[in-house]
Amino acid sequence: MDKGLCRDTNPTAAVKMLPTFVRSTPDGTEQGEFLALDLGGSNFRVLLVKVMAGGERKVEMENQIYSIPECIMRGSGSELFDHIVDCLADFMEKLGIKDKKLPLGFTFSFPCQQTKLDESVLLSWTKGFRASGVEGKDVVSLLRKSIRKRGDFDIDIVSMINDTVGTMMTCGYDDQHCEIGLIVGTGTNACYMEQMRNIELLDGDEGRMCVNTEWGAFGDDGALEHLRTDIDREIDAGSLNPGKQLFEKMISGMYMGELVRLILVRMTREQLLFQGKATPELFTTGSFSTSYIYTIDNDKEEEGLVSADKVLRRLNLDPSLEDCIATQRVCQIVSTRAAHLCAATLVAVLRQIRDNKAAEKLRTTIGVDGSVYKNHQEFSRRLHKMVRRLVPDCDVRFLQSQCGSGKGAAMVTAVAYRVAAQHAERQQILNTLRLSREQLLDVKERMSEEMVRGLSKQTHEQSSVKMLPTYVRSTPDGTEHGDFLALDLGGSSFRVLLVQVQSGKRRNVDMHHKIYSIPQETMQGTGEELFDHIVYCIADFLEYMGMKGRSLPLGFTFSFPCHQSKLDEGILLRWTKGFKASGCVGQDVITLLKDAVRRRQDFDLNFVAVVNDTVGTMMTCGYEDPKCEVGLIVGTGTNACYMEEMQNIELVEGDGGRMCVNMEWGAFGDNGELDDFCTEFDHTVDDCSSNPGKQRYEKMISGMYLGEVVRNVLLDFTAKGLLFRGKLSERLKTRGIFETKFLSQIESDRLAMRQVRSILQHLGLTNSTCDDSVLVKEVCSVVARRAAQLCGAGLAAVVDRIRQNRNLNHISITVGVDGTLYKTHPHFSSIMQETLQDLAPQCQVTFQKSEDGSGKGAALITAVACRIKSEG
């Protein structure tokens, strides 16, 4: 099997593992009228299959059998297909459906190489067919040509399958666990649903496809030589295709009777049967029919012996009771070997599926058809027993197919129609989340306009992008040195850091830190309690570092919206991230911290700077790269800052030099700038948030919300029957249950379908299919891509503004970046950079990931401020 799946070894593999382009099994929502042709011998069937979904879910069929004269079977290909089309026209005429253009599925049970679901090239004729001009040709094209030639009706040929696939699809309609088809009749074959990533013959690695194993040829490369007997070799030598289909010759109905006959002949010659007296009938090839085995090898031994006596007398033999017992035993041995060989190969398929799913215990159904399986009860019993013995960790159900080939072709067509219709509907929904280049340019332009409005004294209040001055006037130049304390407060835990900056040849930054938690009751208590707790933690850290009593310059990373009028002052505009401490909004956080230090009377601090994490990120990267003049955060939230010309910042006096501006761009769109691009899913996420109508841009980009956008898309798809067979789990209805980290996991892993499956199981969707996993991955990809593109468009506005500020045709600049989404999502950064490059082609932008921007950045801002002060 592995050789057949591999591109390099497939040409020499005995088991060809042919792709069928059947990508999905029935899910019960298929409906409509479908025609089917079932051609596999001198008689063929035409069927009309009516598939009903919903409460009256069932399949109704009308069919008629037509014969193919031997002269046509051995004539020209055009005669053969003209005859088939004439029979099809007759059938449609009788049912009064000739004026309908119905979809048709074509079961063509001959070895074919498929290149599409509706394109299949005949490799070689079998079963007595010799029609010329067909081998090496696409049989669907030949059928279409004959329909056009006739000219009085039209049909839509959707699918072309073999009988094994038809069996799997028929049983798949009745049991949605069915993912294997097995035929044991005149010939034998199997098919199963294989992971696309394992089918090297095709491009693409997502989802599954049915593979036609053509396992009858197993052993043609010598793999079964140690099991083949002299009798097997004699049968092969006398066959129409010596050296071919060796596995089939050991287990199928075409050869089982002949195997028994040859064994009886040999035993007679060796005086072990019939007193050594054979008859011409016993020597006649094909005289011992496989159907005889069904009656002789019977679970009621006495009935079997009576049957043996009758059969042997038909061959003009005069058997004794011992002869009948021996004949019964030979039939049992041949049948048992065939059943066990079939079981062993079936187990290889089951293990492949189990390994693909990484399942400890596999539950699956095998759809089965074929005269040997259906008519020889002992064969099927032995097959079931051996399969269960060889794979005790698989819960296997065998489901006998009814009208497998014809109904199966119709089901493949019905599934193809359902998949195409559902795909179109899903894509229509997902297209609302896809942004064109024109739309992204529009986002860039609108961001630029809001930046100008935010910088202007007249329009600042109305602007959604506030462009807050930070009073950070310079990035590091490498001469900074000294010991600095830093506080990093932005969530329920915060850090105190000692940052030691060295300049000169030994230019370096060393850091020591300790993490402290803030209890929920302190976060939501009084401001005095909150800042007293922070000061207690600073005192603990100074003691821990052995620095109690030293007065160090301090930088305070305070990642909440603030209005600054100088570097060491930050007026809290509003709490976010679950904080609700009273008495703080509208107050200077540095003053609140100073008051708490005074209350403790234990140590003193030199307060130099209050910054947010975005500015800290820019400064941290600026220490490594002097070209870094932009800071970007894409994590739980999103924000950006950059070095703006002082002359453009109307909120601050002075025109010389530059100052870092904290854009607070998460609020972009709060004045309706993004309404054109917001989908129903964005509106739902916004309406259910703690701040409806606020931070609209952030809600389309950041980690706090992307999982929710995905969850709402999945809910919509499920409600419309496009996902999870329309069945919702209660857990998926829970807000916040689809975490944004799932997006990164789903798109990171090459074995992503396993990853998706485990996440869906966590969400209570234990019966999700592989198709569901593929779709969930696509939704995650579309949502994450839009977020990255929107972020890239905003950034394009920033870097292009810097270029224009400096009257440059081209600029080379570095952006310092931090945030879990940017760092952990496998494609976010590359899509964002690609969008930025496209929308700002005159800007050569380098991205540098920040390491500890919040803490180290605050200390470096403090260091730069101390340097500038000493220079002054």
N, C-alpha and C positions, 0 to 999 in steps of 0.2 A: 504493500500500500504506500509506504513512504517513498519508494522508488517511483511509483506512478504519479505521486503528487509533486515530485521534484522536477523542475524544468530540465536539469542536466541529464537525469537518468530515465525520464519518461519514455524516450524513444526505444530504450532496450528493456523496459519493464514489461513483464507478462501481464500484470494487472494494471490496466491502462488508466483507471481513475479519471474518466472523461467528465469535464464540466458539463452540466445540463442547462445552465442559466435559469434554473428554477430556484428562486431566492427565498421563497416563503411557503409555508404549509398553510392549509385553511385555518381561519380563526373564527369561523361561524357567522361572519357578517356578509359573506358573499351572497349575491342574489342576481337573478336575471335568467335569460334563455341563452343556451349555448349549444352549438352543433359539435359533434365529435365523429371522427373517422378512426376506426380501429383496424389497422392492416398488419397482419402478422402471419398470414397463411393463405391458402387457396380460397378460404371464405373470409369475408371482412364485413364489419358492421358499420352502419351509419346510425347515429343516435341524436335525438333532441333531448337535452337535459335541462330541466327547469329547477333552478336552485332558489329556495326561499329562505329568508333570514327571519330573525325576530322570534315571536311567540310560536309561529307555525314553521319553525326551521325544519326543512326536509328537502329531499331531492326526488323529483318525479322524472321518469325516463320513458321515452318511446324509442324503439329501435327496430331495425330490419337488417337481416343478413342477406348479403349478396355474394354470389360465387364469382371466381375469376377463372375463366377457361384456361387450360394448360397452354394452349397456343398463345394466349396473351401473356401469361407468366413468362414465356420463353421468347416473346416477340420483341417489339421495339418499346422503348420507354414511353414514347408519345402514345402508342396504342394502350399501354397499361394505364397511364394517367387519364387519357380520354375516357376509358371504360369506368374508372373510379368516379370521374366527374359526372358521367351519364347516370350512374347509380345514385349519386348525391342529389342530382336534379330530380330524379324520379321520386326519391324520398321526400324532398321538399315540396314537390308538386302534390303528393298524396296528403301532406299535412297542411297544405295551403299557406306555406310560409316562404314561397319563392320570391315574393316581393320584398321580404325583409333582408337587410344586410346584417346577418348575425355573426358573432365571433365564433371561430372554429378552432378546436384543438385536434391535433393529428397524432395518434399513436402509431408509430412506425417502428416495428420490432425487428430491426436489422441493425448491424453495427454501423454507427454513424459518428462523424466528428462534428460537434456543434460549435458554432461561432457566435450565435445569438439564440434567444429563445425561439425565434421564428426562422432560423437558418440552420440547416443540417446537411452535411455532405455524406452521401452513402459511401462507406469504405468497401463493402463487399456484400453481394447477395448471399443469402442462405435459404434454407427451407424450400429448395427446389425452384426458386426464382432465378431467371437468367435474362431478364429484360435488358436489351442493349441500350447503350447511351445514357445509363443512369449512374453507374459507379463513377465516383469522382465529381458528381454534380449535386447541387443543392436541390433536394427533393421538394422543398416548399416552393421554390421557383418553378419547378416542373408542374406542380399542381396548379399554381396560379396561372401559368401559361395555358393549361388546358381549360381552366375556367374562362379566361379571356377569349379563347378560341370559340368556345360554345356560345358565350355572349348573352345568354338569356337570364342570368342571375349573377349576383355578386356576394361574396362573403369576406369577412375580415379574418385572415389566418393569423392567429395570435401566438400559438405555441405548437411546438413539435417535441414529442417525448417518446420514450420507449415504454414497454409494458411494466417494467419494474418501477419506474417513477410513477406511472399511473396507479399502480397498486398502493404505493406509499401515500399518494395524494387522496385516493379514495378512502383509505382507512384514516387518514389525517382529518377528514371531514367529521368522522364519527368519534375520533379520539385525538385530542390536540397534543397528546404526548407522542404521537407517532412521528418518528423521524428516520425510520429505516424501512425500505421495501425489499422483499425477498420473493423470488420466484424459484420454485422447485417443481418443474413439470417436464415437458419434453426436453427443455434445456434448463439452465440455472443461471441466475444472476442476482446481484444485490445492489442497492443504492442507499445512500444515507446523506444526512445534512452535515456537511463539513464546514469548518471555519474558513472563511475566505483567506485569512492570513497564511493558511497551510497550502493553498492551491497556487503553486508558483507559476502555473501555466497562464494565469490571468493576473491582470493588474488589480490593485485594490486589496485592502486587508480588513475591511469592516463588514460585519454581518456573516451570513452563511450562504452556502449554495449546495444544492443537491449534486452529489457526485455519482455517476454511473460507474461502478467498479469494473464491469465486464469481467467478473471473477472466474467465468468458465475457462479462461485462458491461464489461470493460475497453474503453475507447473510446466508451462511451455518452455521455461528457461532451465528446467532440470531440478527445480526446487522440490518436486515430489518423487524423485527417482527412488529414494529409500523406502517409499510406501507402495510404489507400483509393483504389481505382480506380473508374472508371465501372461496371465489371462488378460490383464489390462493392456499389455503390449500387443497381444493378438487382436484385441478389439480395435485398438488404434491403427494397427497396420491395415486392417480391412475396412477402415472408414473412408469417407470421401475427403477427409482433411487430415492425413497422418501428421502426427507431431503437433497438432493444434487442439485447443480446447480440452486439454488433458484432465483438468479438474472436473469439467462437465461430464467427461466420459466415465468418471468414477462415481458420480452421484445422481445423474439426471435420468428421467424416465425413458429417454431415447436409448439408453444403454444398459439399464439395470437388468432387464429381462434377458438380454444377450449375454451378460456376465453370468447369470444363473445357467443359461443353456450351455455355455462353454465349459463351466465347471462340471455339469452333469455329464457332458461328453467325455471329459478327461477321466472322471471317476468310473464311467462305464468301461472305457478302454483299459483301465487298471483293475477290472473285474470287481469293483467295489459297489456297483449298482446293476440292477436288471440282469443279474447273472452274466454280465459282460456282453449282453445282446442289445445293440443299438438299432435304431430304425432310420430310414431316410428322412423322416420328418424331424427327428432329433438333430440330424446333421444339417437341416435347412436353416440358413441365417434368418433370424427374425421370427422363428416359429414359436419361441417362448416369449409371449408378450409380457411387458412390465405389469400389465393389469392382473396377470395371473398371480404375481407376488402379493398383491393386495388381499386376495382371498385366501392364499395358502398361509401367509405370515399373519395369522389372525390371533387375537387375544383368547379366543375360544379354540383351544388346541385341536379338539376332535373335529370341529367344523373345518379347520384348516387342513386336516389330514384327508377329509372327504374331498375337499377342493383339489388337493394334490393328486389324489387318485384319478379324479375326472380329467384334470389337465394332462396327466401322463398318458392316460388311455387315448386322449385326442391325438397324441403323438404316436399312436399305435404301439405303445409300450404295455407290458403286462406287469405292473408294479406289485411287489409284496408290501406288507405293512411297513417293513424296515426300509424299503425304497421310498415310501411316502414320508416316513419320519426323516430320512436323510435329506430328501428334497426340501421338506419344510425347514430343516436346519440350514441348508444352503441359502434359501430365501431370506431367513432371519439374519444370517451373517452378512450377506450382500446389502440388505436394507439397513442393518445396524451400522455397517461401515459408512454407508452413504450419509446416514443421519448424523453420525459423529464427526465426519469430515465437514459437513455443512455447519454443525454446531461450532467446531473449532474456528472456522473462518469467520463465522458470525460473531464470535467472542472477540476476535481481533477488531472488528468494527465497533463493538460495544465499548471496548477499552479505549479506542481512539476518541469516541464521543465523551466518555467519562473523563479522560485526561484533558480534552479540550475545555470542558466545563470546570475542571479542577474540583470535581464533586467527590466527596467521600463515598456517597451512595447514589447511583444513577437510577432514576425512574424513567423508563422509556417503553414505547410500544413498537412492535415490529408488525407491519402490514404484510400479509403473506398470501400468495396465490400460486397456482400451478397444480396439475393433476396429481402428482405424487403426494404433495402435502395434503391436498383435499381428500383424496380417495384412499390413501394408505394410512390408516389410523395409527398403526404401530410406528411408522416412520415419524409422524408428527409428535407422538408421545416421547419417543427416544430423543428427538431433536430438543424438545422442551427440557427434558430431564438433564441432558448433557450440558446445555447452555447454562442452566441454573447451577449445575455442579461446578462448572468452570469459572463462573463469575458470581459467587455468592453475594458480592457487594453491589449487584445490580438487580433492581426490581423490574423484571422484564415481563411484559404482557405480549402475547401473540394474538393478533386480530386477523381473522380470515377475511379476505377481500371479496366483495360481491361486485360483479361487473367491473373489475379493476381497471382494465385497459381503457374502455370507452368512457366510463364515468370519470376515471382519473384524468383523461385528456381534457374533459370538460371542466374538471375542478382546477387543473393547472391554468386553464383559460380564465375561469372565474376569479381565481386568485390574482392572476396578472391584471385583470380589469380592476379588481378591488384595490390592489396595490397602486396601480396607476392613478386611480381616482383619489385615493387617500393621499398619495404623494403630492398630487396637484393641489389639494386642499391645504395640506400642511405647508407646502412651499408658499402658497398665497398668504398664509398667516405669518410665516417666518420672514417673508419679503418685507413686512412692515418693520422688521428689526434690522433689515439690511440697508446700508446707506450708500448712495452713489457718490462719485467724486464731486459732482455739483453740489450735493447736499453738504458734504464735508467742507468744501470751499465756503459755503454759506455760513456754516458754524464758525469757521475761522474769521470771516468778515464780521460776524455779529460779536464775537469775543473781542475783536479789535475795537469795535465801536464802544462796547461796554467798558473796556480799559480806559479809553479816552474820557468817558463820562465819569468814571470813578476817580480819575486824577484831577478833574476840574472842580473848582470850589463851587461853581454854580450848580452842577448836576450830580455832585458826589452823593448827596442824600438819596436821590432817586435811582442811582445806579445799582444794579444787582451785584456787580463785581466791585468791591469796596476799595481796593487798591490802597491798603493801609500803610502809612509810613512806619518803618521799623526803627529808624534812627541808627541803623547799622550802615556806616558810611564807607567801609572798606573791607575787602577780603584779605586774608592773611598774606604777608609778603615773605614769611620765613624767618623774620628776626624776632618774633614773639618768644618770650621765655618766662618761666616762673611757675609757681604752684597756684592752682585755681580750684575752687569748689564749684560743683554744678549740681543743680536739682533738676530732675526730669519728671514732671507731673503731667500725665495725659490720660490716666485711667485708674483702675481700682488698685493698682500697685504703682509705686514710684521708686525712683533710685536717687541715692546720694552718691556723688562721685568726687574723687580727688584726681585732678588731671595735671600732670607734670609735663610742661612744655620746655623742650631744649632747643636752642638755636645753634647756628654755626655748623661745623662739620658733623657734629653729633646730633643734628636736627632730628628730633624724635618727639613722640607723644606717648607717655605712659599713663595708664589709667588703673585706678582701683575703685571698686564700687560695691555697694550693698543694696539689696532690694528690700523694700518694706511694703507691707500691705496696708490698705486703708479700709477699715471695716465699713460695711454698708451703712450702719447707723451714723458713722462720722461723715460719710459722703453726703448724707441727707439731713444732717443735724444743723448746728449753727456754724457760721464762719469761724468764730473764735475756737470752737472745738477742732475744726479741721486744721487750722494753722497751728494751734498748740500741738496737735499730733505730729505735724510735719517738723516742727522745731524739736520736739522730743526725739525724733528719728535722726535729725542732724547732729544733736548732742551725742546720741549713741554712736553714730559713725565717727565723729571726731575722737571720741574716747577709744573706739575700736582701732583707729589709725594712730593713736598716741599723739594726737595734735590738739588736745584740749587746751584752750587758752590762746591759741594762735588766731589772729584776725586775717582771714584770706579774702581776696576778691571773689565774688560769687556771681555766677550766671544762672538764671532761672528759666528753664524751658517750661513754658506754661501753654499747653496746647489747647487753648480755648479762645474763642474770638475776643480780641481786646482792641481797644483804641489807645494808641500811644502818642504822647506829645513829647517824650524824650526817651532815651535808651533805657533808663532805669525806672520807667513808670509804665504801667499797663492797666488801663481801666477795663474791667471785665464787662463785656457787652451782654453775654448770656452764658449760662451753663449748658454743656452738652454731655454726652457719654454717660448719662445716669447720675451726674452730680446735681445736687439741689441745695447745697449748704446756704443757709439764709444769711442775709446781711453782707453779701459779697458783690452782687451785680451792681454796677455803677461805682464800685470802689477800686482804688489802686491796689493791686495784689502785692506789690512790694511794700507798701505801707502796712497792709495786713500782716505780712511776714515779719516786718520790723517790730510791730507792736507785740507779736507773739514772742520774739527774741527778748524784748524788754521785760515781758511778763516772767520769763524763765530766769533772767539775770544770771545766766550760767556761762555765756560766751558772747562774743561780739563778731559781727560780720560786716564786710565792706561790700554793699550791694552795688553792682556795676551795671548789669544788663538783664532785661526780661525779653525773652525771644520765644517764637513758636518753633515747632519741630521742622517746618519747611525751611526756615532761615538757617536753623542748625545744620540741616542736611547740606545746604549750599556751602556753608562755612567749612564743614568737615571735608568736603570734596575739594574746596578751594585751597585748603592747606596742602593737598597733594598735587593739584593742577591749577595754576594761576588763571587759566582761561575759564574756570568755572564761575559763571555769573547768573546761573539759574538753579533754583532748587525745586524739586518735584516730589510729592508724596502720593503714592497710589497704594493705599492699604485699606484699613477699615474705612477711612475717609479719603478725600483727595484735596490737594491744595498745591499752589505754586507761588514762587516768589522770584524776583529778578532784580538786577541793578538798573534802576531808572535814572535818567538825567534829572538833576535837582530842578532845573528850569521848568520841567514839565509837572512837578509835584506842587500844585497850587496850594495844598493844605499846609505846606511848610515854608517858612521864610527862607530866602537865600536861593541863588541861582547857580552857584559853583559846585562842580563835582557831581557825585552820584550818591544815591541812597537806595538800599534794598527796600522794595515794596512787597508787602504781603498781600497777594491778590485776593485771598479768600474766594477763590474761583468756584468752590463747591456750590455757591449760591447763584452762579450764572444760570439764567433761565427762570429765575423767580419772578421776572417781569414779563414772562411769556416768550422769551427769545427762542425757547426750544419746543414750543407747542407744536410746530410743524412736524417735529421728529418724534414726539412722544406717542407711544402706542397705548392701547387699552391696558396692557400689562404694567406700563410705567405709571399710569393713573391709579391703578389698583394698589400698587406698592406705595405710592405717595399718600393715597387716602388712608391707608392702614398704618402709616408711620406715626411717630410721636410728634412730628412737625409738618403736617400737611401744607403743601404749597411752598415749602422752604427747601433749600439745598437740592434743587431739581437736577442740576448737572451731576452732583455727587451721587444722586440716586440712580443715575444711568451708568456710572463708571465704577464706583468703589465697592470694596469687599463686603461692606455692611449690607448691600442691597442686591448684588448680582444673583445670589442664590435665590432670593425672593422673586426676582424677575423670572428666572428659570422655572421655579415652582409654579408660578401663575400660568406660564405657557403650558406646562405639563398638565395642570388642572383643566385648562381650556381644551387641549387636545383630547384628554380623557372624556370630558363631558360630550365632545363631538364624536366619540367612538373611534378616534384616530390613534389611540394609544391604550395599552393595558386592556385591550378588548372592551374598553368603556367602563372598566370596573375600578373605582377609586378606593384607595386604602384610607383609613381614618387618619393615619399618621401623616400622609401627604397633605391632608387638609390643615395640618398644624403650621401656623405661621413661624418661619425661621427654621423649620426642620431641615430644609435643603441648604446646607451650609455652603458658603462660597468656596471653602477649601475643596469641596467635592468637584468643582469645575476644574481645578488644577489637577486633582487626582485622575479624573476621567480622561483628561487630554494628555496626561504625562505618560501613562503606562502603555507600552507597546501591546501588552495583553489587556487593552482597555476594556474589552467586553466583559472580562472577568471582574475588573474593577467596578464597572457600571453595575453588573449583576449583584455584587456584594452590597453596593450602596442602595440599590433598589430593594434588596431583601431587608436592609436596615430600616427602610421606609415602609415596611410591611407588604411590599409587592413581591411575594414569594413565587408567584406563578408568572412573572414577567418573562417574555420571550427574548430571543436574540434580536429580533427585529425591534422590539421595544428598546433594548440597550443601544442599538445603532441610532435610533431616533433621539433618545435622551442625550447621547453624545453630540449629535448634530445641534440640538437646541443649546447645549452648553457652549458649543463652538461659536454659534451665531451671536449669542448674548455677549460672550467674552470679546469677540471680534469687534462688535459695535462699541463696546466700552473702550477698547484700545484705540480704535479709530477716532472716537470723540476726544479722547485724551490727546492723541496726536494732533488733531485739528486745533485744539486749544493751545497746545505748545507751539504749533506753527505760528499762531498769532503773536506769541511772546517773542520768539527768536527773530521773527521778521520785524517786529517793532524795534528791537535792539539794533538790528542792522540799519533800519531807516533812521533811527535816532542819530546814528553815527555817519550817515550819508555814505554808506559803503555799498558797492555793487555785490560784494561777496563777504561773508563773515565766517570765521571759524570760532566755535564756541563750545563750551562743555556744560552739560546739565548733570547736576548731582541728584541722584534718585534714591529714594528709600520707600519702604512699604511692602507688606507681605504679598499683595497681589502681583506687583511688578516682579518681585524676586522669586516667587514660587510658581506662578503660572507659566507653562512651557512656551506659550506663543504670544502672550500679551506684549512683551517688550519688543519683539521683532515686528509685530503688526503696527504698534505705535510708531516705531522708528521708520517703518516703510511709509506710513501715512504722512509723517512729518516731512520726510525727504520729498515726497510727491507734492505736498502743499506749500513747502518753503524751499524750492530748489536752489536758491541763492545762499542758503545757510548750510554750512558743513557742521553737523552737530555730533559731538562725541558724548556718550553716556557713561557716567561713572557711578557705580553702586556705592552708596554711602555705608560705611561701617560705623554704627553708633552715632548717627547724626544728632540725635536729641541731646545726649549727654556731652559728648566730645565737642559738638557744635556750640553749645552754650558756653563751654569753657574757652573755646577759641574766640568767640565774639568778645568775651570778657578780656582775653589776652590782647586782642586787636585794639579794644578800647583803651586798655592800660598803656599799650605801646603808643597810640596816638596822643594820649594825655601826656606821656613822658616826653614825646617829641615836641609838643606844644610848649 
